[in-house]
């Protein structure tokens, strides 16, 4: 899929329909390619002379080549975006968003002096949010300069990460109530299911941290004096860097909270298992004295009391019941059962 945008007189972005390379005129400031076909990549090459990397090469790219400026002065940036995509949902899971697995997608940015190319494998929430914001242009930004589009997309990525961390925080508050409420935990909560949900949150936090650290490296690169060729972007880059720092700290805090809940839930599972084993251990102890008495009276001997007579069965039964109830009362008194 190929989507193209041009800047209006007031600086906002508007999209146009692309049916071939003849629609790719020089006034386009942003070309967004989503899993492009060979034909669409050829359109870009014919219209602008720009070779695009393949999606597979984006995944294999080394960390040292993730952001650089080539000999022609073109800026290349590859960065991670976090998304929750139904295509990566666990099989047979419901449509609930909380059950979706988080995935990290690599997006390539190729920044010319008058045009920005973006290449990605699938649709992302951050891009949709930025397009809506750029169409309204609430902050009167002149998107005729493609560098502002690049910074706007990075800001949208940061906003999405902040929303994801906020959702994780809300889930952790809810899970804390479920785990730490004794009545709810003992009567309703499935602890094994809770372990799975917490593990999914930990996985999401780990991927969010990866994206934040990667974004911090990108911003550090862009903050270099000759990276963007102008100091007019420095204030926005510094602001984004501060936001990244605060989100990294918040992510670390959420990590600790997830680990606490995982340890607590695992502890409750171990406690339940120990209680079950203890009950099964107490049962033989309660039955051992009656079984001993029954075994003794099962011998072929006449010297045992109540071994003969019409009342012998009743008396032996009373003795057996007494030896059964006695340990039960003792264990109850000790609060072992």
N, C-alpha and C positions, 0 to 999 in steps of 0.2 A: 504494500500500500504506500502511495506517495501523496503527501499533503503539502501544499505550498501556501505561503502567506506573504502579503505585501503590507507595507506601512501606509496608512492613510495620511491625509494632510495634517491631522491633529496628532499623529504619531502612534495611533493604535494599530493593532494587527487585524487583518481580515484575510480569510482563506479564499482560495479559488480552486476550481476543479481542473485537474490535470488529466488530459486524454492522450497526450503524446509530448515529445520533446518540443513541438512547435508552441506549446503552452508555457514553456519555461523561459519567460522573458527576463531581461536583466534587472527589472525592478523588484523581483522577488528577494526578500531579505531572509527568509527561513524556509528551508526544504527539510521536511520531516519524513523519514523513510521508516516504515514499520514492516519488518520481514520482507524487504523488497524483492521483486523478481529480477531475473537477469535483464529483462527488457527495461525495467524502470532504472536499474543501475546504468544501463547503456544510454538512456535518455539524459541522465545527469552528466555522463561523460561527454556526450555529443554537445550538450548545451553549455556546459561550464568547464569542460576539460578536467573534471575532478574524479579521480579514482576513489572508490569507496571500499573499505575493508569488508570482508565477509563476517557474518555473525559468528562463525566458528572461530575465526581469528581473534575476535574480541574476547572470547573466553580464554584463549591460550596466550594472550599478550602478557609479556613480562612486566613486572612492577616498574622497572626503570623506563619503560616506553609507554607508560600510561598517560603522560602529559609532557609535551615537548613542542617546540616550534621548529619546523623544517627549514630547509635552505631557501624556500620560496617565501618565507615569512608567515606561513599558514600554521595556525595553532591547532594542535591535536590533543584532545582530552578524552580519556576513557574513565568512567566512574560508575559506581554501583548504585542501583536504585532498589529499594525494598518494596515488595508488593505482596498482596495476598490474592492469589489467583485461583479460580475454581478449577482450572486445568490441572493444578497440582494437588487437588483435594484427594484425601484418602478414599479409596474405593469403598462404596457402600455407606459413606458418611452422608449425613443430611446436609441441607443447604445452609445451615447455621454458619454465620461468618466466623464464629469463635472456633469452629472445627477446621477451618482452612489452614493449610500450612503456608508459612511465609517463604518466599523465594527471593533470591538476589539476582537481578538482571543487570548486565553490563550495557551501558549506553555510550556511544561514541559521539563526540562533538568535534566538528571540523569548522574552525572559525576563520573565514576570510575577512578582508578589510570591509567588504560591503555585503557579506552573506554568511549565514550559518547553516551548516548541514548537521542533522542529527540522525543517527542510525540506531535502531533498537529492534528487539525480537518480538515484542508484543506491546499492546496498549498499556499505558501506565496512568495511574490516578494523578500523579504530579503534573504530567503534561496536560491533561485535561483541565486541571485547575488553573495552570498558567495561561492556557489559551483563553479561558473565560475571563481571567483577570486582565490579560493584554487586550482583549476585545473591548472591555469597558474602559481600560486605561485610567483607573481612578487616581493614579499618582502623577498623571501628565508626563509620562516617560516617553522619550522619542525613540521608538523602536526601529527607526530608520538606521540606527546604529545597532548592528547585530550583537555587539558585546552586551548590551542591556538584555537581549533575549537570553544569552548564555547565563548571565547572573540571575535573571528572573527564573530560569529553569532550576538553577541550583537552590534558589530561595524556596521554590515550590517543593523541591525534594526535601529540604530541611523542614518545611511546614508539615509534609506528610509524615516524616519521621517523628516529629513532635506529636502529631495526632495518634500515631501508633503507640508511642510510649504512654500517652494519656489513657488510651484504651487499655493497655496492659496494667496501668496503675489501678484503673477502675475494677478490672477483673481480679487483681490481687486483693483489693479491699473486700470484694464479695467472697472470694475464696477464704480469706482470713476469718470472716464471720462464720463460714460453714465449718471450717476445720476446728476453730477454737470454741465453738458452741457445743458443749458436751451432749446435750439432748439431741441436737440436729445430727451430730457426728455419729452417735450410737444408734439412732433409729432410722435415719434417712440417708446419710451420706455414704456413697460408695468410695472407699479410700483408694482402691486401685484406679478407679476412673479419675479421681483427683490427682493422683500421681501423674497420669497421662496428660491431664490438662496443664499441670504445672511444668511438665517437661516441654510441652509445646510453647509455653510462654518463655521458658529459658532459651529455647532454640530461637525464638523470635528476637529476644533481647540480644543474643549473640550476633545475629545477623544485622540488627540495628546498630550495634556497636561497630561492626565491620564497615557499614555504610558511613557512619559518622567519622570514623578515623580516616576513611578514604576521602571524604569531603574536606576534612581538615587539611589533608595533604594537598588537595587540589587548590584550596584557598591560599595555602602557603605559597604554592607555585605562582598563582595569579597575583599575589602581593609583591612579587619581585618587580623591581623598577622597570624592566624592559619586557615583561610578560605581555601586558596589554598595550603598551606604548603610550599610556596617558595616566595622569594621577587623578583624573575625575572619578575613577571607580574606587579609589582607595577607601573612602568612607563606607561605602556599601560592603566592601570586602571585609573591613574590620568589624562591621556590625554582624555580618554572617559568621565570622570567626568566633565572636563572643557568644553567639547563639549556639554554635556547635559545642563550645566548651561547656556551657551550662547543660546541654542535652547529654553530653558524655558523662557528666557528674550524676545527672538524674538516672541515666541508664545503669550506672554502677550501683546506685542506691536500690533500684528495682531488682538488680541481680542479687543483692544481699537479701532482699525480702523474699524472692523466689527460693533461694537456698534455705532460708529459715523455714518456709512453709513445707518445702520438700523434706527437710530433716524432721520437722514436727510430724508430718503425715506418716513418714516411714517409722517414726517412733511409736505412733499410735497403732500402726499395723503390727509391729513387733510386740507391743503390749497385748493386743488382742490374741495374737498367736500364743504368747506365753500363758495367758489366762486359759486358753483352750487346752493347752498341754497340761497345765496345772490341774484342771478339772479332771482330765483323764488320768492323771497320776493319783489324785485323791480317791477316785472310785475303787481301784484295787485295794487301797488301804482300808476303806470302809467294809469291803466284802471279805477281807482276809479273816477276821475273827469268826464271823458266822460260818465260813467254809471250814475253818479249823474245827469248830464245834461239831458241824455236820459230819466231818471226816472221823472224828473220835467216836461219835455215836454210831457210825457205820461199821465199827469193828465187831467181830464176833466175841464179845465178852459180856459177862453178867455182873461184873463188879461195879459198873458205872451207876451212879444215882439216876433214878428215873429210867433205867434201861428196860424195866419190865413193868407191867401193870396197865390198867385201863386208862390212866391219866398220863402215861409216859409221853405220848406224842404231843399232848397239849403243853406239858411242862418243857419239853425240849424246844418246842416252837417258841415259847415265851423267852427261853434263854437266847435263842437265835435272834429274835426280834430285839431283845435288849442289847446284844452285842452289835446289832446293826444301827440302832438308834443312838447308842452311846457315842461312837465316833462322829456321827453326823452332828450331834449337839456340840461336841468339842470343836469340830471344824467351823461350825457356825459361830461359836463363841470367839474363836481366833480370827474370824472374818477371812478365812481361807476360801470359802465358797459363798 
